[in-house]
Every structure is written in C-alpha cells, then in structure tokens.
C-alpha cells in the first residue's frame, strides 16, 4: 500500500523532472546543477535525483566543461 507521503514524494519528483526538462529546452548551450537550482527554485538534492533519473532514461546528456558538469537535452 502506498502512503500519502510516498505519493506526494513521487508527484514532487515528477514535477521536478518536468521543470528541469523545460529549463533544458531553454538552454541549448547546457546548464549546470547550480543553474537548474536557481532557475527552477528546487532543492539541490531534488535536482540531483531528477538528473540521475533523466540520465538513466537517456533523456539528457552530461558533459564536463572544466570542473563543471553541463546537462543537455538529447
């Protein structure tokens, strides 16, 4: 049985993924996790979890530029 707290957590995670994908659409040159946190007004941890999911699903790509990881839509 799924608790109400688990359902809320899943909804928040889905909303974060949608916001991140929308922001990546607006950023063809890529954007860092810090940029996503600032633009989407989501916690850094939630952004990291959503990024990991989107990378695993093959919806985004990651590229190292110096010490910074930039994320792009596939």
C-alpha positions as CSV (number, residue, x, y, z in Angstrom):
1,X,0.0,0.0,0.0
2,X,1.3,3.4,-1.0
3,X,1.2,6.0,1.8
4,X,0.2,9.6,1.2
5,X,3.7,10.8,1.9
6,X,5.1,8.4,-0.7
7,X,2.6,9.6,-3.3
8,X,3.5,13.3,-2.5
9,X,7.2,12.5,-2.9
10,X,6.6,10.9,-6.3
11,X,4.5,13.8,-7.5
12,X,7.2,16.3,-6.4
13,X,9.8,14.2,-8.2
14,X,7.7,14.2,-11.4
15,X,7.2,18.0,-11.2
16,X,11.0,18.5,-10.8
17,X,11.7,16.4,-13.9
18,X,9.2,18.4,-15.9
19,X,10.7,21.7,-14.7
20,X,14.2,20.6,-15.5
21,X,13.3,19.4,-19.0
22,X,11.6,22.7,-19.7
23,X,14.7,24.6,-18.5
24,X,17.0,22.5,-20.6
25,X,14.9,23.3,-23.6
26,X,15.5,27.0,-23.0
27,X,19.3,26.3,-22.6
28,X,20.8,24.9,-25.8
29,X,24.3,25.6,-24.5
30,X,23.7,23.5,-21.5
31,X,23.1,24.3,-17.8
32,X,24.7,23.2,-14.6
33,X,23.0,21.8,-11.5
34,X,23.5,25.2,-9.8
35,X,21.9,26.9,-12.7
36,X,18.9,24.5,-12.5
37,X,18.6,25.0,-8.8
38,X,18.5,28.8,-9.3
39,X,16.2,28.8,-12.3
40,X,13.7,26.1,-11.2
41,X,13.7,27.0,-7.5
42,X,14.0,23.4,-6.5
43,X,16.4,21.9,-3.8
44,X,19.8,20.8,-4.9
45,X,19.1,17.2,-3.8
46,X,15.8,17.0,-5.7
47,X,17.6,18.3,-8.9
48,X,20.4,15.8,-8.4
49,X,17.9,12.9,-8.1
50,X,15.9,14.1,-11.1
51,X,19.1,14.5,-13.2
52,X,20.2,10.9,-12.3
53,X,16.8,9.6,-13.4
54,X,16.8,11.6,-16.6
55,X,20.4,10.5,-17.4
56,X,19.5,6.9,-16.8
57,X,16.4,7.2,-19.0
58,X,18.5,8.6,-21.8
59,X,16.6,11.9,-22.0
60,X,19.6,14.1,-21.2
61,X,23.3,14.1,-21.6
62,X,26.1,15.2,-19.3
63,X,29.3,16.9,-20.5
64,X,32.3,18.0,-18.4
65,X,33.5,21.6,-19.1
66,X,36.4,22.2,-16.8
67,X,35.2,21.4,-13.3
68,X,31.6,21.9,-14.2
69,X,29.1,19.3,-15.5
70,X,26.7,20.7,-18.0
71,X,23.4,19.0,-18.9
72,X,21.7,19.0,-22.3
73,X,18.6,17.5,-23.9
74,X,19.3,14.5,-26.2
